Amino acid sequence: MPQLLDPDQSRVPVTIITGFLGSGKTTLLNHILNNCQDLKIAVLVNEFGDINIDSQLLVTIDENMIALSNGCICCTISDSLTDTVYQVLAREERIDYLVIETSGVANPLPIALTFLGSDLRDLTTVDSILTVIDAETFDLESHYGSEAAYAQVMYGDIVILNKVDLASSHKLQELEQAIQDVKSDARILRSQQGQVPLGLILDVDVAQTGSALVIPEADLDATNHLVNDGFKVVSFKSSRPFSLKKFQEFLDYQLPETICRAKGILWFAESPARHIFQLSGKRFTVNDSDWIEAPSNQLVLIGRDLNALTLQQLLTNCLTR
């Protein structure tokens, strides 16, 4: 566990958590929040899509900023990252640490440059970029043909091979070699369920900032990576519950193969529980929790060549009458 930061330290350390869709970023973030002890951490969540699922998996939303039970706060990045960071730093109670969780299709470079190329550099310091990788499914050469997936490795200071229990030792060795070929000085850690000693990832001061950060000119304008990667998000909401049988049939027979990620909060007529749904590639999990808010369905699907109207109609067909 990192020691408490010097209260007289003028700049707040920033950790950027990146990684492709379904790699386990939110799981790692929960691990950090559950074990940060006396550190007061602010969490900024940058979601891809108009339903912010990730922040709901962390805490219950209250407007735009959320107070966590351990003294941390969670904030949704709304208008701009810079404005949101200033709002957090302007709070009366000083924070010790700032953690940003990017969306799964984000290039982390523009986020790092936000802190390096503005007045925020006098108030914050980028501690590291953490790249989380699904060790079972990730393939650096062909991973969904994504420029963002490659950039996440290229700019990662620490690469966490997550879900190592699902991958063979041969696959792990191949991945580590491929990562080192791209980023020879990246620290590589292995984990299950995002379980990593916090002393290895927080307050480590390994970010390659300033003159040490070599930026290909093509990456200076990273705003078109979503267009280049071709990803599309489809959102679905309903105040009626799903039929469990119909939703299972949707997953088994109607889910497009081009969907690589889905997540949501599900309500089934057959169950009183709040169900947390996570799909990555062909794997999916459903975990139960208790409803805090009124029951509803909120689902986000991410993939290529998606027909939003068709998907929304298929999901509507899964609802009870």
C-alpha positions as CSV (number, residue, x, y, z in Angstrom):
1,M,0.0,0.0,0.0
2,P,1.5,3.4,-0.9
3,Q,2.2,5.7,2.0
4,L,0.0,8.7,2.6
5,L,1.2,11.6,0.4
6,D,2.8,14.6,2.0
7,P,0.0,17.0,2.8
8,D,2.2,19.9,1.7
9,Q,2.7,18.4,-1.7
10,S,1.3,20.9,-4.2
11,R,0.5,18.6,-7.1
12,V,-2.0,15.8,-7.0
13,P,-0.9,12.5,-8.6
14,V,-3.0,11.2,-11.5
15,T,-3.3,7.6,-12.6
16,I,-5.0,6.9,-15.9
17,I,-6.6,3.5,-16.3
18,T,-7.0,2.4,-19.9
19,G,-7.6,-0.9,-21.6
20,F,-9.8,-2.4,-24.4
21,L,-13.5,-3.2,-24.0
22,G,-14.1,-5.8,-21.3
23,S,-10.5,-6.0,-20.1
24,G,-11.5,-5.4,-16.4
25,K,-10.8,-1.7,-15.8
26,T,-13.8,-1.2,-13.5
27,T,-12.9,-4.3,-11.6
28,L,-9.4,-2.9,-11.0
29,L,-10.9,0.4,-10.0
30,N,-13.1,-1.2,-7.4
31,H,-10.1,-3.1,-6.1
32,I,-8.3,0.3,-5.7
33,L,-11.2,1.9,-3.9
34,N,-11.8,-1.1,-1.6
35,N,-8.1,-1.1,-0.5
36,C,-7.0,2.5,-0.5
37,Q,-7.4,2.8,3.2
38,D,-6.9,6.5,4.3
39,L,-6.2,7.9,0.9
40,K,-8.9,10.3,-0.4
41,I,-9.3,9.4,-4.1
42,A,-11.3,11.1,-6.7
43,V,-12.5,8.9,-9.6
44,L,-13.4,10.3,-13.0
45,V,-15.3,7.9,-15.3
46,N,-15.3,8.5,-19.0
47,E,-18.0,6.3,-20.6
48,F,-18.5,5.6,-24.3
49,G,-22.3,5.9,-24.9
50,D,-25.2,7.8,-23.4
51,I,-25.8,5.4,-20.4
52,N,-23.0,5.5,-17.8
53,I,-23.0,1.9,-16.6
54,D,-19.5,1.9,-15.1
55,S,-20.2,4.6,-12.4
56,Q,-23.3,2.6,-11.4
57,L,-21.1,-0.4,-10.8
58,L,-19.0,1.7,-8.4
59,V,-21.7,3.6,-6.5
60,T,-25.1,5.1,-6.6
61,I,-25.3,8.2,-8.8
62,D,-26.3,11.5,-7.2
63,E,-26.2,14.2,-9.9
64,N,-22.7,14.6,-11.3
65,M,-20.5,14.0,-8.3
66,I,-20.7,11.1,-5.9
67,A,-19.5,10.8,-2.4
68,L,-18.2,7.2,-1.6
69,S,-18.5,5.7,1.8
70,N,-14.7,5.5,2.2
71,G,-14.3,9.3,1.7
72,C,-13.5,9.1,-2.0
73,I,-15.6,10.7,-4.7
74,C,-16.6,9.6,-8.1
75,C,-17.4,12.0,-10.9
76,T,-18.8,11.6,-14.5
77,I,-16.8,13.5,-17.1
78,S,-19.5,15.6,-18.7
79,D,-18.5,18.6,-20.8
80,S,-14.7,18.4,-20.7
81,L,-12.0,16.7,-18.8
82,T,-10.2,19.9,-17.9
83,D,-13.4,21.5,-16.4
84,T,-14.2,18.3,-14.4
85,V,-10.7,18.1,-12.9
86,Y,-10.9,21.8,-11.9
87,Q,-14.2,21.1,-10.2
88,V,-12.8,18.3,-8.2
89,L,-9.6,20.2,-7.2
90,A,-11.8,23.2,-6.1
91,R,-13.5,21.1,-3.5
92,E,-13.0,22.3,0.1
93,E,-11.7,18.9,1.1
94,R,-8.4,18.2,-0.6
95,I,-8.0,14.9,-2.4
96,D,-4.8,12.8,-2.2
97,Y,-5.1,11.1,-5.6
98,L,-7.0,11.3,-8.9
99,V,-7.9,8.2,-10.9
100,I,-9.3,8.4,-14.4
101,E,-11.0,5.4,-16.0
102,T,-11.1,5.8,-19.8
103,S,-13.7,4.2,-22.1
104,G,-12.6,0.9,-23.7
105,V,-12.1,2.5,-27.1
106,A,-10.1,5.5,-25.9
107,N,-6.6,6.4,-26.9
108,P,-5.0,7.5,-23.5
109,L,-2.6,9.9,-25.1
110,P,-5.0,12.9,-25.4
111,I,-6.0,12.4,-21.7
112,A,-2.4,12.5,-20.6
113,L,-1.7,15.6,-22.8
114,T,-4.6,17.4,-21.1
115,F,-2.6,17.4,-17.9
116,L,0.7,18.2,-19.6
117,G,-0.5,20.9,-22.0
118,S,-2.6,23.1,-19.7
119,D,-2.5,24.9,-16.4
120,L,-3.3,21.5,-14.8
121,R,0.4,20.7,-15.0
122,D,0.9,23.1,-12.1
123,L,-1.8,21.4,-10.0
124,T,-1.4,17.7,-10.9
125,T,1.3,15.2,-12.0
126,V,0.7,12.2,-14.2
127,D,1.9,9.2,-12.1
128,S,1.3,6.5,-14.6
129,I,-0.9,5.1,-17.4
130,L,-2.2,1.6,-16.5
131,T,-3.2,-0.6,-19.4
132,V,-5.5,-3.5,-18.5
133,I,-5.5,-6.5,-20.9
134,D,-7.8,-9.5,-21.1
135,A,-5.1,-12.2,-21.2
136,E,-7.5,-14.8,-22.7
137,T,-8.8,-12.9,-25.7
138,F,-6.3,-10.1,-26.5
139,D,-4.2,-10.3,-29.6
140,L,-2.1,-7.3,-30.3
141,E,-1.7,-7.9,-34.0
142,S,-5.4,-8.2,-34.8
143,H,-7.4,-7.2,-31.7
144,Y,-10.6,-6.1,-33.4
145,G,-8.4,-4.2,-35.9
146,S,-8.4,-1.4,-33.3
147,E,-6.0,1.6,-33.4
148,A,-7.0,2.4,-29.9
149,A,-6.1,-1.1,-28.6
150,Y,-2.6,-0.6,-30.0
151,A,-2.3,2.9,-28.6
152,Q,-3.3,1.6,-25.1
153,V,-0.2,-0.7,-25.2
154,M,2.0,1.9,-26.8
155,Y,1.4,4.5,-24.1
156,G,1.0,2.2,-21.1
157,D,3.6,2.6,-18.4
158,I,2.3,-0.5,-16.6
159,V,0.5,-3.3,-18.4
160,I,-1.7,-5.5,-16.3
161,L,-2.4,-8.9,-17.8
162,N,-5.8,-9.6,-16.2
163,K,-7.8,-12.8,-16.2
164,V,-4.6,-14.9,-16.3
165,D,-6.5,-17.8,-14.9
166,L,-8.4,-18.1,-18.2
167,A,-5.2,-18.1,-20.4
168,S,-2.6,-20.7,-21.0
169,S,1.0,-20.2,-19.9
170,H,2.0,-20.2,-23.6
171,K,-0.5,-17.4,-24.4
172,L,0.8,-15.4,-21.4
173,Q,4.4,-15.7,-22.6
174,E,3.4,-14.7,-26.2
175,L,1.5,-11.7,-24.9
176,E,4.4,-10.5,-22.7
177,Q,6.8,-10.8,-25.6
178,A,4.4,-8.9,-28.0
179,I,4.0,-6.1,-25.4
180,Q,7.7,-5.8,-24.9
181,D,8.2,-5.6,-28.7
182,V,5.9,-2.5,-28.7
183,K,6.9,-1.0,-25.3
184,S,10.3,-2.5,-24.2
185,D,10.3,-0.6,-20.8
186,A,6.7,-1.2,-19.8
187,R,6.2,-3.0,-16.5
188,I,4.1,-6.1,-16.9
189,L,2.0,-7.4,-14.0
190,R,-0.3,-10.4,-13.9
191,S,-3.6,-10.5,-12.1
192,Q,-7.0,-12.2,-11.6
193,Q,-10.0,-10.1,-11.0
194,G,-7.8,-7.0,-11.0
195,Q,-6.1,-8.0,-7.8
196,V,-2.8,-6.2,-7.8
197,P,-0.8,-4.8,-4.8
198,L,-1.5,-1.1,-4.8
199,G,2.1,-0.3,-4.0
200,L,2.9,-1.5,-7.5
201,I,0.5,0.7,-9.3
202,L,-0.1,3.9,-7.2
203,D,2.4,6.6,-6.4
204,V,5.0,4.9,-8.6
205,D,6.0,7.9,-10.7
206,V,6.7,6.0,-13.9
207,A,4.8,8.1,-16.4
208,Q,6.8,8.9,-19.5
209,T,5.9,12.6,-19.6
210,G,7.6,15.7,-21.0
211,S,10.5,15.1,-23.3
212,A,10.6,11.3,-22.5
213,L,7.2,10.8,-24.1
214,V,7.7,10.1,-27.8
215,I,4.5,10.9,-29.7
216,P,4.1,9.9,-33.3
217,E,2.8,13.0,-35.2
218,A,-0.3,11.0,-36.4
219,D,-1.3,10.5,-32.7
220,L,-1.3,14.2,-31.9
221,D,-4.8,14.4,-33.4
222,A,-6.4,11.3,-31.8
223,T,-10.0,12.5,-32.1
224,N,-10.8,10.3,-35.1
225,H,-10.0,7.0,-33.5
226,L,-13.6,6.0,-33.0
227,V,-14.3,6.6,-36.7
228,N,-11.1,4.8,-37.7
229,D,-11.9,1.8,-35.5
230,G,-15.5,1.8,-36.7
231,F,-17.1,1.1,-33.3
232,K,-20.7,2.0,-32.6
233,V,-22.6,2.0,-29.4
234,V,-26.3,1.1,-29.1
235,S,-28.1,1.9,-25.8
236,F,-31.4,0.4,-24.5
237,K,-33.5,1.4,-21.6
238,S,-36.9,0.2,-20.3
239,S,-39.1,0.5,-17.3
240,R,-40.5,-2.9,-18.0
241,P,-38.7,-6.2,-17.0
242,F,-37.2,-8.7,-19.4
243,S,-38.4,-12.2,-19.7
244,L,-35.5,-14.3,-18.7
245,K,-36.2,-17.0,-21.3
246,K,-36.5,-14.4,-24.1
247,F,-33.3,-12.6,-23.1
248,Q,-31.5,-15.9,-23.0
249,E,-32.7,-16.7,-26.5
250,F,-31.5,-13.3,-27.7
251,L,-28.1,-14.0,-26.4
252,D,-28.0,-17.5,-27.9
253,Y,-29.5,-16.9,-31.3
254,Q,-29.9,-13.2,-32.1
255,L,-26.8,-11.4,-30.7
256,P,-24.8,-10.1,-33.7
257,E,-21.3,-11.6,-33.9
258,T,-19.9,-8.1,-34.5
259,I,-20.7,-7.1,-30.9
260,C,-17.5,-7.4,-28.8
261,R,-18.7,-5.8,-25.6
262,A,-22.0,-5.3,-23.7
263,K,-22.8,-4.3,-20.1
264,G,-25.8,-3.3,-18.2
265,I,-28.1,-3.4,-15.2
266,L,-30.9,-5.9,-15.9
267,W,-34.3,-6.5,-14.4
268,F,-36.0,-9.9,-15.0
269,A,-39.7,-10.6,-14.3
270,E,-38.7,-13.9,-12.7
271,S,-36.3,-12.4,-10.2
272,P,-36.4,-9.6,-7.6
273,A,-32.7,-9.0,-7.8
274,R,-30.7,-6.3,-9.6
275,H,-28.6,-8.2,-12.2
276,I,-25.2,-6.8,-13.3
277,F,-24.5,-8.1,-16.9
278,Q,-21.1,-8.1,-18.5
279,L,-20.3,-9.6,-21.9
280,S,-16.8,-9.6,-23.4
281,G,-16.3,-11.4,-26.7
282,K,-18.2,-14.7,-26.3
283,R,-18.1,-14.7,-22.5
284,F,-20.8,-13.2,-20.3
285,T,-21.5,-13.1,-16.6
286,V,-24.6,-12.1,-14.6
287,N,-24.1,-11.2,-10.9
288,D,-26.8,-10.3,-8.5
289,S,-27.1,-7.3,-6.3
290,D,-29.8,-5.3,-4.5
291,W,-31.8,-2.5,-6.1
292,I,-31.1,0.9,-4.7
293,E,-33.1,2.8,-7.3
294,A,-36.4,1.8,-9.0
295,P,-35.9,-1.4,-11.1
296,S,-35.3,-0.8,-14.8
297,N,-33.2,-2.2,-17.7
298,Q,-30.2,-0.3,-18.9
299,L,-28.0,-1.9,-21.5
300,V,-25.1,-0.8,-23.7
301,L,-23.8,-2.8,-26.7
302,I,-20.6,-1.9,-28.5
303,G,-19.4,-3.3,-31.8
304,R,-19.1,-2.8,-35.5
305,D,-21.7,-2.5,-38.3
306,L,-24.6,-2.5,-35.7
307,N,-28.1,-1.7,-36.8
308,A,-29.5,0.2,-33.8
309,L,-33.2,0.0,-34.7
310,T,-32.9,-3.8,-35.2
311,L,-31.1,-4.3,-31.9
312,Q,-33.5,-2.1,-30.0
313,Q,-36.5,-4.0,-31.5
314,L,-35.0,-7.4,-30.6
315,L,-34.5,-6.2,-27.1
316,T,-38.0,-4.8,-26.9
317,N,-39.3,-8.2,-27.9
318,C,-37.6,-9.6,-24.8
319,L,-39.7,-7.5,-22.5
320,T,-42.7,-8.8,-20.7
321,R,-46.1,-7.6,-22.0
